[in-house]
Amino acid sequence: METSSLTWLAADYHLPATYSCRVPMSSQTCALVSPSPGPATVRLALIRTGIEVFGHAFVERVLFPHIRAMSVQIRPPERVAISPQVLRAYKVEDTTETIIEAPVSREMAHAEGPMTIYLQVPHSLREPFSQVLSMIGYWGQASGLAWCQSIQIQAPQPEQCVRPLSLFPEQVPARPFFSCILSEFRDPEITWEEVMPVINTRHKNPLRLDVYIWPLARAVEQRSGKLYARTSFAR
């Protein structure tokens, strides 16, 4: 597909409550969070919400070939506070079927200012992707509410967006910025069956992990809580 046939959509999301975008491979009893969703989470959200809006067949046939390969950029909110919270977890014991209660620690995030998701989509599919973006109601856990404030045609500023460590400029020190592991689709040619597996069938893992750097610098640290402010990689 020619670059001239593509356009950038920028969707701003207001995050009114605490949310939890769990870092891959973090422990269930001590889960870490990232300041906003990673690229694979965005693609999976497009698939899930697309099915709700347009149906399974349309997403598989029309949208998925672009979702798996499109360029995705994520600009975090202006300020993000992250703090651990102790919660009660319940588990049913297999042999006795009794309910066991145990404390778990989960990091939660709270944002100030909108988070922006940028998608590079074909001109012909600008309207369907806009509808899907407008219908996404949460990021991370379902309890983390999100409201799409606006969608416009706007290209991202790369220095304000999350990027993998492998593409981070060598002349910019990575130390001041927030970093964590995120997941991304393994390659732009993965199949629908790999992402939406059928029961009793085995497929190669459609995701890969990488270290990502965020344009967020620590502004305040108080006990176990931290406050990060958005900055630019090109300072």
N, C-alpha and C positions, 0 to 999 in steps of 0.2 A: 504494500500500500504506500502510495506516494505521500511525502510529508505535507505537500500542498493541499491534500484532501482532508487534513486533520485540523482540529481546533482544540483549544484548551477551555475546559469548563472549570470554574472555581466555585466551590460550594462552602459557604461559611456556616459553621455549626456553633450554636450556643449550648454550653454544658452547664445547666443550672444547679446540678447536684453533684455529690461525690460520685466518682466512677472508678472502675478498676479494669484497665487493659493489662492483663497478666503477661508478665515476661515469660517467654517460652523456657521450659526446663526448670522453672522455679518450683520449689516445694509447695505442695498443696497445704501443708500446715504452716508454711511461712512464705506466702506468695508475695513476690515483688511486682511492681507495676511500672509501666512506661507512661510518659506524659500524654501520649495519644496513641491511637492504633498504628500498627505497622502496615506495610504494603499488602501482605497476604490477607490481613484482617479486612482491609478495604475491599479487596477483590472478592473475598467470600461474602462480605456484606452486600455487595452489588448483586451477587448471584442469589443470595437468600431473598433480598427485597425484590429483585427482579422477578423471581418466581411468584411472589405474593402479588405483584402488580400486573404482570403480563402472562403468567403461566409458565409451566415447565418447558413446553415445546419451543416457545418463542425465545426464551433465554438460551436454551441449548443450541438452537439453530442460528440465531441472529446475534445475540449479545455476547455469548461466551467466547467465540473466536477473538473478539476484541478485548474482553475483560482479561483473558489470560496473557495478552501480549502488550497491552497499552502501557504507556508511561504514567506512573502514579507518583505524585509529589505531595508531601504532607508538611504544612506549616503549623507548628504548635501554637497554643494560645500565648497571649502576651506574658502571663504569669501563671505558674503551676505550683501549687503546694502539695507535697507528698508527706504523708505521715502514716505510721502503722496503727492498726486498730485491732484490739483483741476481741474475738468473736467466739460464740459457742458453736461447736460443730457436733453433729449427731451421726452415729453410725450404728447399723443393726448388726449385732454379732451373729455370724453364720450358724453356729451350732445351737445356741440357746435362743436366738432371735430376740435377745434383749437389746434395748437401746442404750448405747454408751455415749456419754457426753464428754467432750474434751475441748480445751481452749485451743484456738488457732490464731495465728497472727497474719493479718492481711494488710498490705499497704493500700491506701486509698489516695486518690488524687482529687484536687479541686482546682478549677481553672478560672482565670479572669481574662476576659476577652475571647473572641471567637477562634475556633480552630478551623483551618481551611484545608480542604481536600481538592487537589488539582488532578483532573483526568484529561488525557489527550485522546479525543474521540473523533470518529469520522463525522464530517458535516451532516451526512445523511441520517446519522443516529443521535444527533445532538438532543432532540426532543425526548426520545425514550430514556436516554441516560440522565437527562435533567429530571424526568419524572421519578426515576429510581433514587437519585440523590436526595430529592425532596422528601421521600418517604422513609428514609433511614431514621429510626427513632431512638437508637441507642448505639453506643460503642463499648466494646468489652462485654461486661455482664449486662443482662437485660435491665437491671436496676439502675444502670447509669444512663439517665435520660439525656437525649440530645434533640435539639430543634434546629432544623435547617432554616436559617434566616434569609439567605439569598443565594441565587445562582447566577453567575455572570460569565461572560467570555473574557477571560483574563489569563495570561501566561504567568507561571510562577517565577519568583526571584530565587534562584538556586541557593544563594547564600543565606536564605531565611528558611530553608527546608531541610528536613531530615535526610541524611545521606549515609550510605555504607562506608565503613572505614576504608575499604579498598579504593574508594573514589574521593577520599578526603584529601584536600590539597596539602602537599608536603610542607609548604612554607608556613602553614597555620598550625600552631600547637594545639593538640586535641585535649590537653589536660583540663582547661577551664570548663569544658562543655560536658553536659550529661551524656552518658553512653550506656547502652544495654544491648542485649541480644534481641533481634526481631526475626520473624519468619517472612519468607517471600516465596512465590511460586518457583519451582525448580527450574523451569525454562518456559519460553513462550509457546512451546508446542505440546504441552501436557494435554491429555484428553479429558473429555467430560467424565468418563468412567473413573478416571483416577481421582478427580475432585469429588464426584458424587458416587462413591463405590456401592456396588450391589452386595447384598449379604452373601457370605460364603464364597466370595471371590477375592483374590489377592492382586494388588497393584503396587507398583513402586510408589514410595512416598512422594506426593506432589510438592512438598515444601522443602526448602533448605533454610539453614540458619546462618546469620551473619551478624557481626557487630556493627551497630549503627551509631552515628554521632548526631546529637541534637543541638540546634542553635539556641541552647538554654544554658545560662551560666548561673551558678549558685549565688543567690543574693543574700539570703538569711538562713542560718541554721540554729535551731533552738531545740535542745535535747535531741529527740529522735526525729523531729520534723525538719523538713527542708523546704525552702522557697526558691524557685528558679524563675529567672526573668529571661524573656526572649531577647536575643541579641543577633548578631550577624557574623557569619564566618569571615566576611571580608571587612574586618575592623581595622 
